[in-house]
């Protein structure tokens, strides 16, 4: 029997909510009790303990006091894909297992990525600016389509599979970069990390989807940006620190690359005085590529499936190696 503590309060920067039907679904999958609190302090005050903790692990203050005081905690599940705040804090030293929500973000992040690509090819930012200025003119830009263009996906994992599928459906060549090279559906070719420069040089759009680890922090810097096409567009929907922000700004200012679509930046939120705000060849979105009204439904469904594995003593999926941090 396993008790579950769901710890998540409404946050304006995270547009997901735990609803009664979500709690009922967890209770149906769980042989023990299900507790729901919006704050760590509430759970501590009531003296609640549980084997399983379900929380948002992508950002914000972690429930370090509750985790340290728990006598029963065995498994933490984050309903975000990113779990750096957990891994970088004292919780990572506890004898617990950690899983994330890998696999539920593909649809929304794939759609977002295609939105960026189409926006650049069809010059939507310019068209919107002209609309505000009451200008009717199509002679200032060259309209393109995705057919025949190449997208390079850095971090060819679960989310990237949907990005690759959508790109192939629009007649693009899809290249991938992966730590361990294996044949992947919807990819024309997959390269090891050591051949990153080859993919950068060949791609019209470079999509960053790698997790943030010690090895990937600053992975895209001045040297890598210089390998891209002068018309190439960098798309970061992963984690801001994977890209060297100062090097990116310089590459955009000097025309070393053609543009950028940034859902993840470093730091976040982006400072008001950042040059990125005012660059016409840059699209900025506030780390919302995965957001959706269906997000919590998918996260709960995935968690309930894993909860059944946990109760039956079966292997958990999406388990994080706390030493490797992915």
N, C-alpha and C positions, 0 to 999 in steps of 0.2 A: 504494500500500500504506500502510495506517495502523495503527500500534500503539495499543493502548488501555491506559490505566492505570485500574483500578478501585480507588478509595481509600476504604475504609469499614470501620471496626471496630465491633464490637458495642458499643452504648451502651444502658444501661437506660432512658433517656428516649426512645429511638427504637426501637420493637419491630419492626425489620425486620432480616433477615439475608441476606447474600449466600451462596447455596448453590452446590454444584458444578454443578448443572443450569443455574444462571444464567450461570456462567462458560462453560459449554459452548455456551449459546445465543449469547453474545456472540462467542465464537470462530467459530461457524458463520457469523456475519454479517460477520466481520472478515477482511480479507485479510492482516493482519499478526499480531503477537503480542498476547496479552492478559496483562497483569500484574495481580495482585491483592495488595494490601497493606492491612493494618489501620491502619497509621500512616504519616504522611509521613516520619518518621525512617527507617523501614525502606526506603522507596523511595529516599531520598537515599543511604543507606548502600550500597545495591546499584547505585547509579549508573544507575537506570532512567530512560529518557526516552521520551516518546510524543507523538503528535500529538493524542490525544484523552484527556481526563480526565473520569471519571465519579465523582461524589461527592455527598454530602448537602450542599446549599448553604443549607439553611434556618436552621441555627443552629450554634454552636460555633466552634472555632478553624479558620480556613481554612489550607490548605497553601501559605502565601505564599512560604516559602523554596523549595519545590519548583517552584512556578510561575515564580518569578524566575530560577531556575537552568536551567530547561528551554530547550533550543535548538530544540525542534521543536513545542511546544504551539501548536495552532491553534484548538481547540474545547474548551470546558468544558460538560459536561451535568450539571445538577443533577437528582437524582431527587426533589427537593421542588419545590413550586410557588414557595415563597418563596425568593428569592436575595439578600435584603438584605445578609447578611454578605459576600457576594462583591462586590456593587455598591458597598458603603460602604467597602471596603478597597482596598489597593494593587493587587489583582488586576485591578480594573476599568480600570486604566491600561495594561494589557498589550494588545498587538494580537491579541486572541483573540475568538472568537465565543462567545456564551453562550446556552444553551437551558435550559428548565426542563421540569417534568413536568406542565404544564397539560393537563388533560383526563382524568387518571386518578383524580381525587378525587371525581368527581361522585356516584357511587353511595353511597359511605360518608358523605360530607358531607350528601347529600340525606336519607339515612336518619336521620342524627343530628339534622338540623334538624326533621324530622317528629317525632322523639322528643321534642324540646323542646316543640314546639307541642302535641302530644297531652298531654304531662305537665302543661302549664298548663291546657288545656281540661278535662282529667279530674282535675286536682288530685292527681296522684300524689305529690308531695312531702308534702302534708297527709295523704294516706292512709297513706304509709309511716311518718310520725311517729305517727299514731294506732295503727298496728300495733305499733310499739315500745312504746307506752304502754298497749296492750291495750284500746283504745277502739273500740267498734263504733258509729259515728255518721256519717250522711251529711247531717245537717241543717246543718252548719257552713259548707258551700260550695254554690255553684251550678254544676252540671255543664253544660258546653257541648259543642258539636260544631263542626267547621270549616266546615260548610255556610253560605255567605253571608258569611263573614268575608273580610277582605282582608289579603294579605301584600304588603309592599313590599320588593323586593330591591335593595339598593344595591350596584351592581357586577354588572350583568347579563351575566356572561361565561360561560365554559365550565362551571364548577361550578354556577353559578346555573341553568343550563338544566335540570339534573336536579331541583333544588329546585322550580323552577317546575312541572315535569311532575308531581311528586308532589302539590304543592299543588292543581293543577287536578284531579287524580284524586280529590281529597277535596272538590271543589265550592267551592274558594276562588277569589276574584278575585285575580289576580296582576298587580302593577304592577312595573315595572322602572325603574332609573335607570342610565343609561349615558352615557359621554362622547360617543360618536357614536351617535345614535339611528337604529336600523334595525328593521324589523319582525322579531319573534322568535317562534318557536313556543312555545306554552304561556303566553304573556303576553297579558293583555287590553289593556295599553297600556304603552309605553316612553317615559320622559321623559328630557330632557337633564339634566345635573348642575345646571343653573341652576334647575330646578324641583324640587329635592330636597325643599323644604319642603312642596310639594303632596302628595308621596307620604308623607312623614312624618305629615301631618295625616289622611290617608285610611286609614292602615294600622292593623290590629289587631296585627300582628306585623311588625317591621322587621328584616330579615336583612341583616347586614353581610357582604359578600363582595368588597369592593374590595381591590385590592393596596395595600400600604403604599408611598406615594411622598411626595415633598415636598408635593404638592397634597392628599393624603388624610390626612396626619398631623393628628390633632385635628379631623377632618372633622365628627365628631359631638360637639358641645360643649353647653354650657348652652342656647344659643339654639335649637339643633336639637331637643334633648330637650323643650324647652318647646312645640314645635310638635306633638309626639305626643299621642295620646289619653291621658287619665288612666288608662285601662285598658290602654294599649298595652304590648307587651312587646318589648324590644330583644334581638336575638340576634346575638352576634358570634362568627362562626366564621372570621374572616379574620385580622387582626393587631391586637393589643392597642392600639397607639398610634393607631389610627384613631379610637378613642373616648377622650375626656377622662375619665379615671377619677374624678377629684375631682368633676367635674360630674355624672357618672353616680351616684355615691354620694349626692350631695345631692338629685338628682332622685328617687331611690328613697326616701330618708328623708322627703322632703316630699310624697310621693305625686303627684309631677308625672307619673310614668309608673307603670304597674302592676307591672312586673317586668322581669327580665333573665335570659337564659341566656347564659353566658359561657364559651366554650371558649378564647378568647384574651383576655388581660388585659394591663394595663401597670402595673407591671412583671411579668415572669414569672421565677420563680414568684411567685404572689401572696403578699405578706408576711403572716405569721401574725396580725398585728394589724389587718388590713384589715377594715372593717365589713362588707364583702361576704360574708364567711364565715358570718355569723350572721343574715343577712336571710332571712326565710321566703319572700320573693317572688323569690329569686335561686337559680338552678341554676348550679353551677360544675363544669366538667370540665377536666382538665389538658392542654389543647391536644391532644386525641386524636380530634377529629372525623373526621380522614382516616385514622386508623390501621385496619389490617385485615391479616389473615393473607394476603390476596391482593395487598397493596400492592406488594411487590417484584416479583412476577410481572408485574404491569401495567407497572411502571416499566421493567423489563428489556425487555419486549416493545416498548414505545414507543421505548426507546433503540436497540434493534436495527434498528427500521424507519428511524429517523433516521440511523443509522450507514451504512446502505445508500445513503441520499441523499448523505451526506458523501463516501463513497468514489467515487460516480459523478459528483461535482461538481454535484449538484442542490441547489436551495434547501432549507435546513433549516426544519422547522416548529418552532413555539414559541420562536423566536429573540427574545431580549431586546434592546431598545434601551438600551445602557449609558448614554446621555445622559438619556433619559426615565425610565429605571429601571423599565420594564415592557414 
